[in-house]
Amino acid sequence: MALDKWDTRFLQVAKLAAAWSKDPNAQVGAVIVDSQGQIAGVGYNGFPKRVEDTAERLSNKKVKNEMIVHAEENTVIGAGMRARGGTIYVVGKPVCPRCAGTIIQAGLKCVVAERPAGDTDSHWDDVGKIAVGMIDEAKVEFKPSSN
């Protein structure tokens, strides 16, 4: 399904939010648009509020990956009940299974995000395929972005 002008605009907002991340390896941004077409939440990947994002923590992949809150999670938390029936736009990485579960549980009806690549050795493509399978099984619409 082709993206319309509003999909493109909301992806641009998600891209702007991604730039706010302090993660040196991955800037991911997300926007939730509610069922009325209004922005309900904006988020990016980062540490929880009041947890210091030091260079030491950000450069230690194991520590960072355990502490970081994904953009999709931050956005769902920010949108609260307004997420139900809405659409989430994600840029920077394919959606992972952890976030697919959050998206499904929040009652979002559509995901606009990067489709994982076919035959690659990328960890993000591997987990992205699992996530898209979860999204499809839960009957949540998935629209690939061209980001």
N, C-alpha and C positions, 0 to 999 in steps of 0.2 A: 504494500500500500504506500503510495507516494505521500510525502510530507507536505502539508499546506503551509501558508505563510506564517500562521500562528505557531505551528510546530517549530519552524525555523527560528522564530523570535524567542521562544522559550528555551530552545537549545542555546541561543546566544547568551541568555541570562545565566544558564547553567555553566557555560564556558567562563563567563565573568566570575562566577562564584568559585570555580575551580582554581582560579588564579590567587584566591585568598589562602589556599592551603600552604602550610609551611613545609610539607613533606618534600624533600629534595628529589625524590624519585617518582612520585605520582601525584599529580594534581587532578582531583576528581571533584566535579560539582554536580548538584542536582537541584531541580525545581519541581515542586508539586503545584499543579493547577487544579483547583477544585471543580466540582461538577457545574459550577456557574461560570467557569472560564477565568476565574481570578487566581492570582498567585497566592497560595496558602502557606508555602514554606520554601525556604532556600537554604541549602547547606553545602558543606564541603568536607573533605576528609581532614580530621585533626584530632588532637587529644581532647578529652572531656574538659568542660569549663573548670577553671581553677586548678588544672593539672598542667604544670609547666612543660612546655614543648622545647626542651633544651636541645642544642645541637648534638650533644652526646646521645640522647634518647633517639633523636631522629636519624642518626647515622648508624645505630645498632638495629639492623633489620628485625631480629628476633624480638627485641624489646618493643620497638615501634609497632610491629604487627600485632602484638598482644594488647597494646594500649590504645591504638587508634580507633576512633569511631568513624565508620564509613560515611561518605556523603549522603547516601540514600537513607541510612539510619538517622543521621542528624536532621534530614529534611522531613522524614516521617514524624519524628518527635516534635519538631517545630510546627508542623501542620496540625497535629492532633487529629481530632475527629473530622476536620475539614478534608483530610486525605481520602476518606471513604468516598468511592465513586469517582475519584479524580484520576489524573494522569501524572506520571512522574517522568521527567526528562533527565537523562544522565549523560555526562560527557567525561572523557578521560580514560576510562577503562570499561570493559564489559561488566555487566552486573554479575556479582558473585552469588553463590547459593545462600550464604548468610543473609544477604540483602534481599534476594528473591523471596525468602521466607518472610522477612519483615514486610515487604511490599504486599505479598499475598495476605498476610494477617491483617494489615491495615485496611484492606478492602479496596485497594486501588484497582481501577478497571483497565488501565492501559500503561504500558512501559514503552518509552521511546528511548532507545539506547543503541550503542554499537553492537552489531552482531559479531559474535566470536568468529575468528577466521577458521577456515577449514583445517587443512593439514599443516599444523605448526607445532613446534616444541614449546610454545608459550604456556606458562602456568595459567595466565589470565584467560587465554583462549580455552584451555581445558576446563577450568571452573566455570567459565562463561557458558559453555555448552550445557553443563549440568543445570545452571540457573535458568537458561532458556527452556530447557525441558520441564523444569518445575513450573515456570510461568505458563507454558502451554498446557500442562496437565491441569493446572488450577483454573484454566479457561480465562486467563487474563490476556488481553490483546498485547502482542509485541509488534512494534513498528521499528524496523532498523533505521538508525540515523545514518547520515553520510559524514558524520564528524570524523 
